[in-house]
Amino acid sequence: MGYTRFEEARILGARALQLAMGAPPLIKPKKGERPLDVATREFEVGKIPITVIEK
């Protein structure tokens, strides 16, 4: 399933906020990497823990 750019932005923003608030990353962060960068890499490898439900 592909996401629109708006859905992808919403997912990445939500996950980056979770990471910034202390949620454990599901991939090994690189030194100095920002939460948005970690969220983007999680999304690219398919490990982002957010589900989208279609209506």
VMD Tcl script that builds the backbone (N, CA, C; Angstrom):
set m [mol new atoms 165]
animate dup $m
set s [atomselect $m all]
$s set {name element resname resid chain x y z} {
  {N N MET 1 A 0.847 -1.177 0.000}
  {CA C MET 1 A 0.000 0.000 0.000}
  {C C MET 1 A 0.891 1.238 0.000}
  {N N GLY 2 A 0.611 2.148 -0.886}
  {CA C GLY 2 A 1.369 3.392 -0.927}
  {C C GLY 2 A 0.633 4.480 -0.154}
  {N N TYR 3 A 1.366 5.424 0.329}
  {CA C TYR 3 A 0.780 6.532 1.073}
  {C C TYR 3 A 0.912 7.811 0.260}
  {N N THR 4 A -0.026 8.720 0.437}
  {CA C THR 4 A 0.112 10.026 -0.182}
  {C C THR 4 A 1.185 10.788 0.582}
  {N N ARG 5 A 1.650 11.874 0.024}
  {CA C ARG 5 A 2.685 12.656 0.716}
  {C C ARG 5 A 2.155 13.237 2.015}
  {N N PHE 6 A 0.833 13.472 2.077}
  {CA C PHE 6 A 0.225 14.013 3.284}
  {C C PHE 6 A 0.155 12.951 4.386}
  {N N GLU 7 A -0.205 11.732 3.999}
  {CA C GLU 7 A -0.234 10.639 4.970}
  {C C GLU 7 A 1.166 10.349 5.493}
  {N N GLU 8 A 2.134 10.338 4.578}
  {CA C GLU 8 A 3.512 10.070 4.993}
  {C C GLU 8 A 4.014 11.149 5.950}
  {N N ALA 9 A 3.704 12.404 5.666}
  {CA C ALA 9 A 4.127 13.498 6.543}
  {C C ALA 9 A 3.490 13.364 7.921}
  {N N ARG 10 A 2.234 12.974 7.964}
  {CA C ARG 10 A 1.525 12.823 9.248}
  {C C ARG 10 A 2.123 11.678 10.061}
  {N N ILE 11 A 2.419 10.570 9.403}
  {CA C ILE 11 A 3.006 9.408 10.072}
  {C C ILE 11 A 4.397 9.755 10.607}
  {N N LEU 12 A 5.227 10.376 9.773}
  {CA C LEU 12 A 6.579 10.726 10.196}
  {C C LEU 12 A 6.564 11.742 11.336}
  {N N GLY 13 A 5.661 12.723 11.252}
  {CA C GLY 13 A 5.571 13.723 12.311}
  {C C GLY 13 A 5.152 13.116 13.633}
  {N N ALA 14 A 4.172 12.212 13.579}
  {CA C ALA 14 A 3.696 11.563 14.802}
  {C C ALA 14 A 4.796 10.701 15.420}
  {N N ARG 15 A 5.510 9.961 14.583}
  {CA C ARG 15 A 6.572 9.091 15.103}
  {C C ARG 15 A 7.745 9.916 15.633}
  {N N ALA 16 A 8.092 10.999 14.941}
  {CA C ALA 16 A 9.183 11.851 15.418}
  {C C ALA 16 A 8.834 12.450 16.772}
  {N N LEU 17 A 7.578 12.819 16.975}
  {CA C LEU 17 A 7.150 13.346 18.266}
  {C C LEU 17 A 7.275 12.280 19.349}
  {N N GLN 18 A 6.871 11.052 19.033}
  {CA C GLN 18 A 7.012 9.953 19.991}
  {C C GLN 18 A 8.474 9.782 20.396}
  {N N LEU 19 A 9.357 9.790 19.398}
  {CA C LEU 19 A 10.789 9.617 19.673}
  {C C LEU 19 A 11.328 10.769 20.511}
  {N N ALA 20 A 10.906 11.988 20.200}
  {CA C ALA 20 A 11.367 13.159 20.938}
  {C C ALA 20 A 10.894 13.120 22.393}
  {N N MET 21 A 9.758 12.470 22.633}
  {CA C MET 21 A 9.214 12.377 23.988}
  {C C MET 21 A 9.739 11.159 24.742}
  {N N GLY 22 A 10.678 10.409 24.147}
  {CA C GLY 22 A 11.329 9.328 24.866}
  {C C GLY 22 A 10.971 7.913 24.448}
  {N N ALA 23 A 10.174 7.744 23.395}
  {CA C ALA 23 A 9.847 6.394 22.934}
  {C C ALA 23 A 11.119 5.714 22.417}
  {N N PRO 24 A 11.250 4.411 22.638}
  {CA C PRO 24 A 12.459 3.727 22.169}
  {C C PRO 24 A 12.457 3.589 20.643}
  {N N PRO 25 A 13.576 3.894 19.994}
  {CA C PRO 25 A 13.657 3.720 18.543}
  {C C PRO 25 A 13.703 2.236 18.181}
  {N N LEU 26 A 13.158 1.889 17.019}
  {CA C LEU 26 A 13.134 0.500 16.579}
  {C C LEU 26 A 14.297 0.167 15.654}
  {N N ILE 27 A 15.130 1.159 15.393}
  {CA C ILE 27 A 16.378 0.961 14.654}
  {C C ILE 27 A 17.479 1.625 15.463}
  {N N LYS 28 A 18.705 1.286 15.170}
  {CA C LYS 28 A 19.818 1.892 15.912}
  {C C LYS 28 A 20.069 3.301 15.362}
  {N N PRO 29 A 19.856 4.329 16.194}
  {CA C PRO 29 A 20.097 5.699 15.727}
  {C C PRO 29 A 21.585 5.969 15.526}
  {N N LYS 30 A 21.882 6.754 14.514}
  {CA C LYS 30 A 23.262 7.178 14.291}
  {C C LYS 30 A 23.564 8.334 15.241}
  {N N LYS 31 A 24.821 8.541 15.534}
  {CA C LYS 31 A 25.212 9.589 16.478}
  {C C LYS 31 A 24.768 10.959 15.966}
  {N N GLY 32 A 24.065 11.705 16.822}
  {CA C GLY 32 A 23.621 13.045 16.486}
  {C C GLY 32 A 22.397 13.118 15.587}
  {N N GLU 33 A 21.759 11.993 15.350}
  {CA C GLU 33 A 20.599 11.956 14.455}
  {C C GLU 33 A 19.357 12.500 15.159}
  {N N ARG 34 A 18.596 13.330 14.471}
  {CA C ARG 34 A 17.390 13.931 15.031}
  {C C ARG 34 A 16.222 12.930 15.000}
  {N N PRO 35 A 15.200 13.146 15.836}
  {CA C PRO 35 A 14.047 12.240 15.842}
  {C C PRO 35 A 13.388 12.083 14.476}
  {N N LEU 36 A 13.301 13.154 13.699}
  {CA C LEU 36 A 12.694 13.055 12.370}
  {C C LEU 36 A 13.518 12.172 11.446}
  {N N ASP 37 A 14.835 12.232 11.575}
  {CA C ASP 37 A 15.707 11.379 10.764}
  {C C ASP 37 A 15.517 9.907 11.126}
  {N N VAL 38 A 15.401 9.636 12.418}
  {CA C VAL 38 A 15.182 8.259 12.875}
  {C C VAL 38 A 13.823 7.769 12.382}
  {N N ALA 39 A 12.798 8.600 12.507}
  {CA C ALA 39 A 11.453 8.234 12.044}
  {C C ALA 39 A 11.450 7.955 10.541}
  {N N THR 40 A 12.170 8.762 9.786}
  {CA C THR 40 A 12.241 8.567 8.330}
  {C C THR 40 A 12.906 7.239 7.996}
  {N N ARG 41 A 13.994 6.932 8.686}
  {CA C ARG 41 A 14.664 5.650 8.428}
  {C C ARG 41 A 13.794 4.474 8.844}
  {N N GLU 42 A 13.076 4.598 9.972}
  {CA C GLU 42 A 12.149 3.540 10.388}
  {C C GLU 42 A 11.087 3.324 9.307}
  {N N PHE 43 A 10.571 4.412 8.768}
  {CA C PHE 43 A 9.543 4.334 7.731}
  {C C PHE 43 A 10.083 3.645 6.479}
  {N N GLU 44 A 11.298 4.004 6.084}
  {CA C GLU 44 A 11.900 3.444 4.871}
  {C C GLU 44 A 12.129 1.945 4.974}
  {N N VAL 45 A 12.462 1.450 6.171}
  {CA C VAL 45 A 12.705 0.010 6.322}
  {C C VAL 45 A 11.461 -0.754 6.787}
  {N N GLY 46 A 10.347 -0.038 6.956}
  {CA C GLY 46 A 9.092 -0.700 7.300}
  {C C GLY 46 A 8.950 -1.080 8.763}
  {N N LYS 47 A 9.626 -0.400 9.660}
  {CA C LYS 47 A 9.563 -0.738 11.083}
  {C C LYS 47 A 8.818 0.299 11.901}
  {N N ILE 48 A 8.100 1.185 11.260}
  {CA C ILE 48 A 7.399 2.238 11.997}
  {C C ILE 48 A 6.164 1.635 12.648}
  {N N PRO 49 A 5.970 1.835 13.947}
  {CA C PRO 49 A 4.878 1.177 14.668}
  {C C PRO 49 A 3.555 1.967 14.632}
  {N N ILE 50 A 3.161 2.414 13.451}
  {CA C ILE 50 A 1.918 3.188 13.315}
  {C C ILE 50 A 1.093 2.521 12.224}
  {N N THR 51 A -0.175 2.319 12.489}
  {CA C THR 51 A -1.084 1.684 11.551}
  {C C THR 51 A -2.064 2.703 11.005}
  {N N VAL 52 A -2.294 2.669 9.696}
  {CA C VAL 52 A -3.262 3.541 9.059}
  {C C VAL 52 A -4.485 2.706 8.701}
  {N N ILE 53 A -5.650 3.145 9.154}
  {CA C ILE 53 A -6.897 2.422 8.875}
  {C C ILE 53 A -7.685 3.200 7.820}
  {N N GLU 54 A -8.013 2.544 6.712}
  {CA C GLU 54 A -8.792 3.187 5.656}
  {C C GLU 54 A -10.278 3.092 5.984}
  {N N LYS 55 A -10.997 4.153 5.667}
  {CA C LYS 55 A -12.452 4.142 5.867}
  {C C LYS 55 A -13.148 4.229 4.550}
}
mol reanalyze $m
mol bondsrecalc $m
mol representation Tube
mol addrep $m
